Amino acid sequence: MPKGLWVRNGALAVPMDDRSRDFLFSIKEGTLFVADTKGARNPKQLRMWWALCTLVAEHFDVLPETISDDVKIAVGHSEVVKQRDGSPKIRPKSIAEESMPQELFNNLLTLAINKMAEWMGTAPEDLRQRFEEIIADKRYDMSMVRR
């Protein structure tokens, strides 16, 4: 099940972005399903991350999740886990963990912007400026951009 951003409204969970809405509408009406939910420590952090990943994903015509995983691994926000056959596998860490303070997120965001700019063949300042324009846009409600 894809991750999504939701808000509680009384006894309802309301999707807050296109990706969450798309997931919800992909489930047949009346179908029982299981959702693994966690309280977001800093929803603004998550929305900023996904806005950046979406911006870069559109440049490469890939999914934002691909960019997110690739950049986390590229900048070392990852862990090595042992697979069933005993071989190692690098797995990106979550940015939604309770233990990720704002300072660590800010550092990760800077590293990610630098790496993504390198991939795109542009200056980090140019990518950061475009990213900041997107999140400053009054029409941008801080929810994840197009999915």
Summary of the structure (lengths in Angstrom):
residues: 147
radius of gyration: 16.5
end to end distance: 14.7
largest distance: 50.3
contacts: 355
relative contact order: 0.17
helix: 48%
strand: 12%
